[in-house]
């Protein structure tokens, strides 16, 4: 503990990012396979599950606002303990489908409460320590998290391949994630003493912030919510449902994507500092358009043709999934954009929280609608819809202006 206290804020936060990446890689990244193997859910049910899983992203705004007197780090600790509670129940017990949804909600509430707080804490540390290289520092933070996510992917792969892990209770992989989330909470307590600047940037008795100056940011969050949910839920579902990929195969794809992401995220951070956040956001959006067009053609072919996955097809599937995961790593650009247009530092955390809530309102609706579209019309139409959203996003991003 003395060695931890001796570290500066940046190094402690890097440790937090590593442990949070490990926790997410051991829990959230395998939930789709958990739903399929433990509960044998259909595509429509998979869409419905996103309601209790993503609803916390909406109500987190009000909880963070209600707990604003505690400021950022104390609220982040509470968020981690909620995640510990939810994943512990899924790991140690074998709940019915309904009870599972309740504790999935608790787990997801902790994860979603932490998201804007993590961005706000990281931005505060980066601005205080490296004011002229915020993008680069955020890239370092994100790449550290991605490295841990890669390690988690390797653990998942070898664990399931060697039958050490399974989705039979007790679920060891969820128990390991529980420990990682608890360690994040412990490190946040240490960080609170090391970085008082994080708390001075936090809102005091703040309600949520909705300013006309931030309208374009809110629109970008809404559009991101729609396409993000398709990326997180239905892109892997193509592999799981149409190709029968299991958790070990999905995890090795995550490992490859994470390994590339370790270097790619640092590059993205440098691009933001050098070329500006607007240009990076446009690159991100164009990448999504390409991915969804490709997924649309691929899913239509797999859904209408009896084909055995192998050779060039598998290579194409793997490549597309890896590019998908790399593109998802651009998420830091929205937080930096919000910070760059904020009228006051106190606006950052509540605005990030509101943006996340808007994102999740759209995500919940989008997941349920897309589940219906998949069942009634075919998976390719889900990705056509996502491509259309991305095209709108491109025009919105093109018009953004940076204040500072």
Backbone torsions as a table, in degrees:
resi	resn	phi	psi	omega
1	UNK	NA	-38.6	178.9
2	UNK	-60.5	-38.9	178.3
3	UNK	-64.7	-38.4	177.9
4	UNK	-63.2	-44.6	-178.9
5	UNK	-63.4	-30.5	-179.3
6	UNK	-72.9	-19.3	-179.7
7	UNK	-72.3	152.1	175.8
8	UNK	-81.7	173.0	-173.9
9	UNK	-60.1	-38.7	-178.8
10	UNK	-63.8	-44.6	-178.4
11	UNK	-67.4	-38.6	177.1
12	UNK	-64.2	-41.5	-179.3
13	UNK	-67.8	-34.1	174.9
14	UNK	-62.1	-41.5	176.1
15	UNK	-61.9	-39.7	177.4
16	UNK	-62.7	-43.4	179.0
17	UNK	-63.9	-38.4	179.0
18	UNK	-63.5	-47.9	-177.8
19	UNK	-69.1	-36.5	178.9
20	UNK	-69.2	-35.8	175.2
21	UNK	-65.0	-40.5	177.3
22	UNK	-63.8	-43.9	-179.9
23	UNK	-62.1	-45.3	179.9
24	UNK	-66.1	-39.0	179.7
25	UNK	-65.7	-27.5	-179.4
26	UNK	-92.3	-5.4	-176.3
27	UNK	-129.0	-74.5	-172.7
28	UNK	-61.1	-36.1	-174.7
29	UNK	-70.7	-17.7	-179.9
30	UNK	-107.9	5.7	-176.4
31	UNK	-63.9	-36.5	179.7
32	UNK	-60.8	-42.9	176.8
33	UNK	-68.5	-34.6	176.8
34	UNK	-61.4	-46.0	179.2
35	UNK	-61.6	-41.4	-176.7
36	UNK	-71.5	-45.7	-172.9
37	UNK	-84.2	-32.9	-178.5
38	UNK	-87.8	-30.8	-175.2
39	UNK	-124.6	-4.1	177.0
40	UNK	50.3	52.5	-176.3
41	UNK	-75.7	152.8	175.4
42	UNK	-89.4	168.0	175.6
43	UNK	-55.7	-38.3	179.1
44	UNK	-66.4	-43.5	176.6
45	UNK	-64.1	-36.1	178.9
46	UNK	-61.5	-38.6	176.1
47	UNK	-66.7	-39.6	-179.6
48	UNK	-64.8	-37.8	-179.4
49	UNK	-58.0	-27.9	-179.3
50	UNK	-65.9	-16.3	177.4
51	UNK	-66.2	-58.4	176.7
52	UNK	-68.1	-23.3	-179.5
53	UNK	-77.6	-34.0	-175.7
54	UNK	-104.5	-15.7	176.8
55	UNK	-55.5	-37.3	175.9
56	UNK	-56.1	-29.2	177.6
57	UNK	-65.3	-23.2	177.3
58	UNK	-83.6	-50.0	-173.8
59	UNK	-79.6	-14.6	177.6
60	UNK	-57.0	-33.5	178.1
61	UNK	-54.3	-47.4	-175.5
62	UNK	-75.3	-33.9	178.0
63	UNK	-68.7	-44.1	177.9
64	UNK	-61.9	-41.3	177.6
65	UNK	-63.7	-42.2	179.9
66	UNK	-66.7	-28.1	-180.0
67	UNK	-98.6	13.7	-174.6
68	UNK	-61.4	-24.6	178.1
69	UNK	-65.7	-21.1	176.5
70	UNK	-80.9	-18.6	-177.2
71	UNK	70.6	-178.0	-164.5
72	UNK	-64.4	-51.3	-169.4
73	UNK	-71.4	-41.6	177.5
74	UNK	-61.3	-41.3	178.0
75	UNK	-64.7	-37.5	178.1
76	UNK	-64.6	-36.3	177.6
77	UNK	-64.5	-43.8	176.9
78	UNK	-59.7	-41.3	179.3
79	UNK	-59.8	-43.7	-179.5
80	UNK	-65.7	-37.0	179.5
81	UNK	-69.2	-31.9	173.4
82	UNK	-64.5	-43.0	177.7
83	UNK	-61.4	-41.0	177.7
84	UNK	-58.4	-46.9	-177.9
85	UNK	-61.8	-48.6	-176.7
86	UNK	-63.7	-47.4	-176.2
87	UNK	-73.0	-26.4	177.5
88	UNK	-64.8	-42.6	179.5
89	UNK	-63.8	-44.4	178.4
90	UNK	-64.4	-30.4	-177.8
91	UNK	-81.4	-40.5	-173.1
92	UNK	-92.7	-22.7	-177.6
93	UNK	-120.1	169.2	176.4
94	UNK	-117.4	79.1	-173.6
95	UNK	-73.3	158.5	171.1
96	UNK	-64.4	167.3	-178.3
97	UNK	-57.0	-42.2	-178.4
98	UNK	-66.4	-45.7	179.5
99	UNK	-66.0	-37.0	176.7
100	UNK	-58.1	-41.7	179.9
101	UNK	-63.4	-35.7	179.2
102	UNK	-62.7	-48.1	-177.0
103	UNK	-79.6	-23.4	168.4
104	UNK	-61.8	-39.0	176.9
105	UNK	-62.4	-45.3	-179.9
106	UNK	-62.0	-47.3	178.0
107	UNK	-59.0	-47.5	-177.9
108	UNK	-66.3	-33.0	177.5
109	UNK	-61.8	-45.0	177.8
110	UNK	-61.7	-45.4	-179.7
111	UNK	-62.0	-44.3	-176.0
112	UNK	-74.7	-33.2	173.9
113	UNK	-62.2	-36.1	-175.9
114	UNK	-74.2	-26.9	-174.0
115	UNK	-55.1	-58.4	-179.6
116	UNK	-67.9	-30.5	178.8
117	UNK	-67.5	-40.0	177.0
118	UNK	-60.2	-46.1	178.8
119	UNK	-62.9	-43.7	-177.9
120	UNK	-66.0	-43.2	178.6
121	UNK	-62.7	-47.0	179.9
122	UNK	-61.3	-43.1	178.9
123	UNK	-64.0	-39.9	179.4
124	UNK	-63.1	-44.2	179.1
125	UNK	-65.8	-44.3	-179.2
126	UNK	-62.4	-41.9	-179.1
127	UNK	-67.6	-37.8	-178.9
128	UNK	-72.1	-39.5	-173.6
129	UNK	-91.1	-37.6	-176.7
130	UNK	-136.2	69.5	-173.1
131	UNK	-60.5	-26.0	-178.4
132	UNK	-95.8	-1.5	-178.7
133	UNK	-137.0	48.5	-177.8
134	UNK	-62.0	-44.5	179.7
135	UNK	-59.6	-44.7	-179.4
136	UNK	-62.5	-43.6	-179.6
137	UNK	-66.4	-42.1	176.7
138	UNK	-63.5	-33.6	176.1
139	UNK	-64.2	-39.3	177.0
140	UNK	-63.4	-45.5	177.8
141	UNK	-57.3	-49.3	-176.1
142	UNK	-67.0	-36.7	180.0
143	UNK	-69.5	-32.3	175.8
144	UNK	-64.6	-41.9	177.4
145	UNK	-64.4	-39.2	-179.0
146	UNK	-68.4	-35.6	176.7
147	UNK	-61.4	-42.4	178.2
148	UNK	-67.0	-36.0	177.8
149	UNK	-63.7	-36.6	177.4
150	UNK	-65.2	-44.4	178.1
151	UNK	-60.7	-41.8	177.8
152	UNK	-60.7	-40.1	178.4
153	UNK	-61.4	-40.6	176.9
154	UNK	-65.0	-40.7	177.7
155	UNK	-61.6	-44.8	179.4
156	UNK	-62.1	-45.7	-177.3
157	UNK	-60.1	-54.9	-177.0
158	UNK	-70.2	-30.9	179.0
159	UNK	-66.1	-45.0	179.3
160	UNK	-76.9	-36.4	-178.8
161	UNK	-65.9	-33.2	-179.4
162	UNK	-95.1	5.1	178.9
163	UNK	65.8	18.8	171.3
164	UNK	-71.0	-39.5	177.1
165	UNK	-99.8	148.5	169.9
166	UNK	-158.1	175.0	177.5
167	UNK	-100.8	28.5	172.5
168	UNK	-99.5	136.4	-176.0
169	UNK	-67.5	139.1	-4.1
170	UNK	-75.3	141.7	-177.5
171	UNK	-90.9	99.9	-172.6
172	UNK	-58.6	-38.3	-176.5
173	UNK	-63.8	-36.5	177.3
174	UNK	-71.3	-34.4	178.2
175	UNK	-66.3	-39.7	175.9
176	UNK	-63.7	-39.5	177.2
177	UNK	-63.0	-39.6	178.6
178	UNK	-57.3	-44.5	179.3
179	UNK	-62.4	-42.6	-179.6
180	UNK	-63.3	-42.8	177.9
181	UNK	-62.3	-38.9	179.1
182	UNK	-65.3	-39.0	178.1
183	UNK	-66.3	-34.1	174.9
184	UNK	-60.6	-45.4	178.7
185	UNK	-58.9	-40.3	179.5
186	UNK	-64.4	-44.3	179.4
187	UNK	-66.6	-32.4	176.7
188	UNK	-63.4	-35.1	175.9
189	UNK	-62.7	-39.7	177.7
190	UNK	-67.2	-43.6	-178.3
191	UNK	-61.2	-35.3	-178.5
192	UNK	-58.4	-33.5	178.7
193	UNK	-80.5	-27.3	-174.3
194	UNK	-87.5	-27.8	-172.6
195	UNK	-127.1	76.0	177.7
196	UNK	-62.3	-22.3	179.6
197	UNK	-61.8	-28.7	178.7
198	UNK	-62.4	-39.6	-178.1
199	UNK	-79.6	-28.4	176.9
200	UNK	-71.7	-24.8	175.1
201	UNK	-80.8	-12.9	-175.2
202	UNK	-77.7	151.3	178.0
203	UNK	-69.9	144.6	176.6
204	UNK	-111.3	120.4	-176.9
205	UNK	50.6	40.0	-175.2
206	UNK	-87.4	140.6	166.5
207	UNK	-91.6	-179.3	177.0
208	UNK	-70.3	152.5	-176.0
209	UNK	-107.7	126.2	173.9
210	UNK	-133.0	102.9	-179.3
211	UNK	-117.2	146.8	179.6
212	UNK	-63.3	-27.8	179.3
213	UNK	-65.3	-19.0	-176.9
214	UNK	-105.3	11.1	-174.9
215	UNK	-55.8	-45.2	-177.6
216	UNK	-63.8	-36.1	176.0
217	UNK	-61.9	-43.0	-179.8
218	UNK	-65.2	-38.0	178.1
219	UNK	-64.5	-42.9	178.4
220	UNK	-60.9	-40.1	177.9
221	UNK	-63.0	-42.0	180.0
222	UNK	-63.0	-46.6	-179.6
223	UNK	-66.2	-37.8	177.0
224	UNK	-63.0	-39.2	179.4
225	UNK	-57.7	-42.1	-179.9
226	UNK	-65.6	-48.7	-176.1
227	UNK	-79.7	-28.1	177.8
228	UNK	-62.2	-42.2	-176.4
229	UNK	-66.9	-34.5	176.4
230	UNK	-67.4	-39.3	178.8
231	UNK	-65.2	-42.7	-175.3
232	UNK	-78.4	-34.2	-173.1
233	UNK	-99.8	-52.0	-167.9
234	UNK	-93.5	-23.2	173.3
235	UNK	-64.4	-50.8	175.9
236	UNK	-67.9	-26.6	-179.2
237	UNK	-67.2	-27.0	173.5
238	UNK	-59.5	-43.8	-178.5
239	UNK	-73.2	-39.0	-176.4
240	UNK	-76.5	-46.0	-175.1
241	UNK	-82.0	-45.4	-173.7
242	UNK	-88.5	-26.0	-179.0
243	UNK	-115.2	-7.2	176.0
244	UNK	71.5	25.9	179.5
245	UNK	-67.3	137.0	178.2
246	UNK	-98.5	179.6	-173.8
247	UNK	-60.5	-34.9	-177.4
248	UNK	-67.5	-42.0	178.8
249	UNK	-66.7	-42.8	179.1
250	UNK	-62.2	-36.8	-177.3
251	UNK	-69.7	-36.0	-178.9
252	UNK	-69.8	-31.2	173.2
253	UNK	-65.3	-39.8	177.1
254	UNK	-63.6	-37.5	179.1
255	UNK	-61.8	-47.7	-178.8
256	UNK	-63.1	-46.2	178.9
257	UNK	-62.1	-38.5	-180.0
258	UNK	-69.2	-39.9	179.5
259	UNK	-60.3	-46.4	177.2
260	UNK	-63.4	-38.8	-178.0
261	UNK	-63.7	-29.0	178.4
262	UNK	-54.7	-42.8	-179.3
263	UNK	-87.8	-34.9	-176.3
264	UNK	-65.7	-39.7	-178.4
265	UNK	-65.7	-37.9	176.2
266	UNK	-63.4	-38.1	178.6
267	UNK	-65.6	-41.5	178.2
268	UNK	-60.9	-43.7	177.9
269	UNK	-59.2	-41.9	177.5
270	UNK	-67.1	-37.6	177.1
271	UNK	-60.5	-41.5	-179.4
272	UNK	-61.7	-45.1	178.8
273	UNK	-64.8	-37.3	-173.0
274	UNK	-86.6	-45.9	-172.5
275	UNK	-105.2	-12.2	179.3
276	UNK	98.5	149.1	-175.1
277	UNK	-67.7	-31.2	179.9
278	UNK	-61.2	-47.4	-178.4
279	UNK	-65.3	-37.6	178.8
280	UNK	-67.0	-39.3	178.3
281	UNK	-65.0	-33.1	177.2
282	UNK	-69.0	-40.6	176.3
283	UNK	-60.8	-43.7	178.7
284	UNK	-56.9	-48.2	-176.7
285	UNK	-64.8	-42.9	178.3
286	UNK	-62.4	-36.2	177.6
287	UNK	-63.4	-41.5	178.8
288	UNK	-63.1	-41.0	179.4
289	UNK	-58.9	-46.5	178.3
290	UNK	-59.5	-45.6	-177.0
291	UNK	-62.1	-44.4	-175.7
292	UNK	-72.0	-34.0	174.1
293	UNK	-62.0	-44.7	-179.9
294	UNK	-64.4	-43.6	178.3
295	UNK	-63.7	-36.3	178.7
296	UNK	-60.6	-49.2	179.0
297	UNK	-64.0	-42.9	-177.3
298	UNK	-64.7	-46.8	-177.4
299	UNK	-66.8	-35.5	177.4
300	UNK	-63.7	-43.6	-178.8
301	UNK	-64.7	-45.1	-179.4
302	UNK	-66.3	-32.7	-176.2
303	UNK	-79.7	-18.7	-175.0
304	UNK	-115.9	-0.3	-176.0
305	UNK	-130.1	134.6	172.7
306	UNK	-79.6	107.0	-174.6
307	UNK	-137.7	141.6	175.5
308	UNK	-95.5	122.8	-177.1
309	UNK	-64.8	125.7	178.5
310	UNK	-179.8	164.9	174.7
311	UNK	58.3	-129.3	-175.7
312	UNK	-62.7	-36.8	179.5
313	UNK	-60.0	-48.2	179.5
314	UNK	-62.2	-40.8	179.1
315	UNK	-60.9	-42.4	178.6
316	UNK	-63.9	-44.1	179.3
317	UNK	-61.6	-46.0	-179.6
318	UNK	-62.3	-45.7	-177.9
319	UNK	-62.5	-43.2	-178.7
320	UNK	-65.4	-41.6	179.2
321	UNK	-65.3	-39.0	179.6
322	UNK	-66.9	-43.5	177.1
323	UNK	-61.9	-39.4	177.5
324	UNK	-57.9	-47.6	-179.5
325	UNK	-65.4	-38.3	178.5
326	UNK	-64.7	-43.0	-179.1
327	UNK	-64.2	-34.7	179.0
328	UNK	-63.2	-18.5	-176.2
329	UNK	-79.5	0.2	177.9
330	UNK	-75.6	-1.9	-166.8
331	UNK	-56.9	-22.8	-179.8
332	UNK	-63.0	-22.3	-174.7
333	UNK	-65.6	-32.0	179.6
334	UNK	-69.2	-39.7	178.4
335	UNK	-64.9	-42.4	178.9
336	UNK	-66.2	-38.8	177.1
337	UNK	-61.1	-44.1	179.2
338	UNK	-62.1	-43.4	179.9
339	UNK	-62.7	-36.5	-175.8
340	UNK	-72.0	-23.5	-179.0
341	UNK	-105.5	-1.9	-177.1
342	UNK	-62.5	132.9	178.4
343	UNK	-73.9	-30.9	175.3
344	UNK	-142.4	153.1	178.0
345	UNK	-59.1	-29.9	-178.7
346	UNK	-67.4	-17.0	179.6
347	UNK	-78.1	-17.1	-168.2
348	UNK	-65.3	-57.3	-176.0
349	UNK	-60.5	-50.7	179.1
350	UNK	-64.3	-31.6	178.1
351	UNK	-71.2	-40.5	174.3
352	UNK	-61.4	-38.5	179.1
353	UNK	-66.0	-43.7	178.7
354	UNK	-65.2	-42.1	177.5
355	UNK	-59.2	-41.1	178.2
356	UNK	-65.5	-38.4	179.2
357	UNK	-65.7	-42.4	176.7
358	UNK	-61.4	-45.4	176.9
359	UNK	-51.9	-46.3	-173.3
360	UNK	-79.0	-29.3	173.2
361	UNK	-59.3	-47.6	178.5
362	UNK	-66.5	-38.9	-178.5
363	UNK	-62.8	-42.7	-179.8
364	UNK	-62.6	-49.6	179.7
365	UNK	-62.5	-43.2	-178.2
366	UNK	-63.3	-40.1	-179.1
367	UNK	-63.9	-42.9	-177.9
368	UNK	-70.7	-40.0	177.6
369	UNK	-64.7	-42.2	-177.8
370	UNK	-69.1	-31.0	174.0
371	UNK	-62.3	-41.3	176.5
372	UNK	-65.7	-44.3	179.8
373	UNK	-60.3	-44.4	-179.5
374	UNK	-58.5	-47.5	-176.6
375	UNK	-68.2	-40.4	-171.7
376	UNK	-87.2	-34.8	-171.2
377	UNK	-120.7	-25.1	-179.1
378	UNK	122.4	152.9	-175.6
379	UNK	-64.2	-28.5	-176.6
380	UNK	-61.7	-29.7	-177.8
381	UNK	-73.3	-24.5	173.6
382	UNK	-62.1	-42.3	-176.8
383	UNK	-80.0	-27.4	171.6
384	UNK	-62.5	-43.2	177.9
385	UNK	-60.7	-43.7	179.7
386	UNK	-64.6	-39.9	178.1
387	UNK	-63.3	-37.5	178.1
388	UNK	-64.6	-42.5	177.4
389	UNK	-60.7	-42.9	-179.3
390	UNK	-64.3	-35.4	178.4
391	UNK	-65.5	-41.8	175.6
392	UNK	-61.3	-43.4	-179.6
393	UNK	-59.4	-36.3	-179.9
394	UNK	-60.4	-42.6	179.4
395	UNK	-69.0	-35.1	179.0
396	UNK	-68.1	-46.7	-179.3
397	UNK	-63.3	-36.1	-179.0
398	UNK	-57.7	-28.5	-176.6
399	UNK	-97.0	6.8	-177.7
400	UNK	-73.9	150.5	177.5
401	UNK	-128.5	137.5	-178.8
402	UNK	-96.8	130.4	-178.5
403	UNK	-85.7	-40.0	-175.6
404	UNK	-150.2	NA	NA
